[in-house]
Amino acid sequence: MMEEVKEVTSALSVHGHNIKITDVVKDGDVLTFVIVSQKLSGTGEYHVDRTWDDFEWLQQHLFSQEDVPGIQGVIFPPLPAKANGNTSAKVIKQLGVLGLGEWQPYVKALETFLQLVATHKILNKNKAVEVFLTSSDAPGRQKVKKNIFNRLSQAVEEMRKEGHKDVDEFFQTERDHNLVLTGCTKTAAEKFLDMVLTEQKIAVACGHFSAALHLCVEPGEDPDKKAFSRLCVQISEVFNSMKKNMTSVAENNVNTLGLGLDQESRYQEAEKEMLFRRTCKLVELENATRNAEKAKPVKKEAMEELKTATKTEFQEICRVAKQEIKQFQGVRVKMLQQALVQWCERQLLTAKESADQFNQHLQAFREMTQ
């Protein structure tokens, strides 16, 4: 068991941009991920084994940095929900395209989370990041102190602050845009998932029909039976090709645009959480200001000090938040652009391969009629 991790301002000893998950090992319901990081010194690599509990441990340590100025203005990179290899309807509803049983998109989502954390100018200073990426010990069983998210989630009345009018037009506009985009991206991701599930069902149906056609094949030398059997075999091959094509289309959708929409949706939610934390601090500042104005002389000085401290904290949150929003907008555009380009490239390649295959089937049918 590692010693309790303390937040320090040390730099990482690895390259944050090229952290990779090279393998996934399943033991019952527990998934273990092999994470490889390149040493900054250029002398080799770190190889560590981490479970999802270890990822959660890292995230909780990032959330618990309440002593870091402006931390509530950070848009924390979103960690995908826990996966265990189960593809039930409940799991798919929770994980979206990441819950379809294919490890590639889930691993890519975890890789993106680690890369975003490791390259973040505030978050990568937390020693927990270095420990997670380089220590041979598994940190996941350690208890982490309550953090800003625990405290906020316990206060149901805080939800009323979501509609609180902002004093800064920049943040009010950003909150309005985020409200719309959060709903739109979530809907788009859900509809895209429905399409992929339908494509998978079509692929299965084509496979079943392809197999069923072989039941119509009859032995014997009767010319009509031989011709009919040959036709059934040929049609079976066509439907088998259709199955392979639809399977490839579905896989392409999941690994490109499906993953991109999932990341976009989770990131929009992360920005929404940040904007909400800032709004809560705004309400706190407004209350402190009113209390200072109404305070009796004996409490006036203490109330003024509280107001000043809250104002300083709020201003630092706003400063960090503006930087985060600018960075976030650049990241999300790059991610979606990359997803769309990869989607087009892979589907075009699949379409060309399928067209060649169907042309061969067409030629085979023409030969049958000669």
Secondary structure in CASP SS format (residue, H / E / C, confidence):
PFRMAT SS
TARGET T0000
AUTHOR 0000-0000-0000
METHOD secondary structure of the structure
MODEL  1
M C 1.00
M C 1.00
E C 1.00
E C 1.00
V C 1.00
K C 1.00
E C 1.00
V C 1.00
T C 1.00
S C 1.00
A C 1.00
L C 1.00
S C 1.00
V E 1.00
H C 1.00
G C 1.00
H C 1.00
N C 1.00
I C 1.00
K E 1.00
I E 1.00
T E 1.00
D E 1.00
V E 1.00
V E 1.00
K E 1.00
D E 1.00
G C 1.00
D C 1.00
V E 1.00
L E 1.00
T E 1.00
F E 1.00
V E 1.00
I E 1.00
V E 1.00
S E 1.00
Q E 1.00
K E 1.00
L C 1.00
S C 1.00
G C 1.00
T C 1.00
G C 1.00
E E 1.00
Y E 1.00
H E 1.00
V E 1.00
D E 1.00
R E 1.00
T E 1.00
W H 1.00
D H 1.00
D H 1.00
F H 1.00
E H 1.00
W H 1.00
L H 1.00
Q H 1.00
Q H 1.00
H H 1.00
L H 1.00
F H 1.00
S C 1.00
Q C 1.00
E C 1.00
D C 1.00
V C 1.00
P C 1.00
G C 1.00
I H 1.00
Q H 1.00
G H 1.00
V C 1.00
I C 1.00
F C 1.00
P C 1.00
P C 1.00
L C 1.00
P C 1.00
A C 1.00
K C 1.00
A C 1.00
N C 1.00
G C 1.00
N C 1.00
T C 1.00
S C 1.00
A H 1.00
K H 1.00
V H 1.00
I H 1.00
K H 1.00
Q H 1.00
L H 1.00
G H 1.00
V H 1.00
L H 1.00
G H 1.00
L C 1.00
G C 1.00
E C 1.00
W H 1.00
Q H 1.00
P H 1.00
Y H 1.00
V H 1.00
K H 1.00
A H 1.00
L H 1.00
E H 1.00
T H 1.00
F H 1.00
L H 1.00
Q H 1.00
L H 1.00
V H 1.00
A H 1.00
T C 1.00
H C 1.00
K C 1.00
I C 1.00
L H 1.00
N H 1.00
K H 1.00
N C 1.00
K H 1.00
A H 1.00
V H 1.00
E H 1.00
V H 1.00
F H 1.00
L H 1.00
T H 1.00
S C 1.00
S C 1.00
D C 1.00
A C 1.00
P C 1.00
G C 1.00
R C 1.00
Q C 1.00
K C 1.00
V C 1.00
K C 1.00
K C 1.00
N C 1.00
I H 1.00
F H 1.00
N H 1.00
R H 1.00
L H 1.00
S H 1.00
Q H 1.00
A C 1.00
V H 1.00
E H 1.00
E H 1.00
M H 1.00
R H 1.00
K H 1.00
E H 1.00
G H 1.00
H C 1.00
K C 1.00
D C 1.00
V C 1.00
D C 1.00
E H 1.00
F H 1.00
F H 1.00
Q H 1.00
T H 1.00
E H 1.00
R H 1.00
D H 1.00
H H 1.00
N H 1.00
L H 1.00
V H 1.00
L H 1.00
T H 1.00
G H 1.00
C H 1.00
T H 1.00
K H 1.00
T H 1.00
A H 1.00
A H 1.00
E H 1.00
K H 1.00
F H 1.00
L H 1.00
D H 1.00
M H 1.00
V H 1.00
L H 1.00
T H 1.00
E H 1.00
Q H 1.00
K H 1.00
I H 1.00
A H 1.00
V H 1.00
A H 1.00
C H 1.00
G H 1.00
H H 1.00
F H 1.00
S H 1.00
A H 1.00
A H 1.00
L H 1.00
H H 1.00
L H 1.00
C H 1.00
V C 1.00
E C 1.00
P C 1.00
G C 1.00
E C 1.00
D C 1.00
P H 1.00
D H 1.00
K H 1.00
K H 1.00
A H 1.00
F H 1.00
S H 1.00
R H 1.00
L H 1.00
C H 1.00
V H 1.00
Q H 1.00
I H 1.00
S H 1.00
E H 1.00
V H 1.00
F H 1.00
N H 1.00
S H 1.00
M H 1.00
K H 1.00
K H 1.00
N H 1.00
M H 1.00
T H 1.00
S H 1.00
V H 1.00
A H 1.00
E H 1.00
N H 1.00
N H 1.00
V H 1.00
N H 1.00
T H 1.00
L H 1.00
G H 1.00
L H 1.00
G H 1.00
L H 1.00
D H 1.00
Q H 1.00
E H 1.00
S H 1.00
R H 1.00
Y H 1.00
Q H 1.00
E H 1.00
A H 1.00
E H 1.00
K H 1.00
E H 1.00
M H 1.00
L H 1.00
F H 1.00
R H 1.00
R H 1.00
T H 1.00
C H 1.00
K H 1.00
L H 1.00
V H 1.00
E H 1.00
L H 1.00
E H 1.00
N H 1.00
A H 1.00
T H 1.00
R H 1.00
N H 1.00
A H 1.00
E H 1.00
K H 1.00
A C 1.00
K C 1.00
P H 1.00
V H 1.00
K H 1.00
K H 1.00
E H 1.00
A H 1.00
M H 1.00
E H 1.00
E H 1.00
L H 1.00
K H 1.00
T H 1.00
A H 1.00
T H 1.00
K H 1.00
T H 1.00
E H 1.00
F H 1.00
Q H 1.00
E H 1.00
I H 1.00
C H 1.00
R H 1.00
V H 1.00
A H 1.00
K H 1.00
Q H 1.00
E H 1.00
I H 1.00
K H 1.00
Q H 1.00
F H 1.00
Q H 1.00
G H 1.00
V H 1.00
R H 1.00
V H 1.00
K H 1.00
M H 1.00
L H 1.00
Q H 1.00
Q H 1.00
A H 1.00
L H 1.00
V H 1.00
Q H 1.00
W H 1.00
C H 1.00
E H 1.00
R H 1.00
Q H 1.00
L H 1.00
L H 1.00
T H 1.00
A H 1.00
K H 1.00
E H 1.00
S H 1.00
A H 1.00
D H 1.00
Q H 1.00
F H 1.00
N H 1.00
Q H 1.00
H H 1.00
L H 1.00
Q H 1.00
A H 1.00
F H 1.00
R H 1.00
E H 1.00
M H 1.00
T C 1.00
Q C 1.00
END
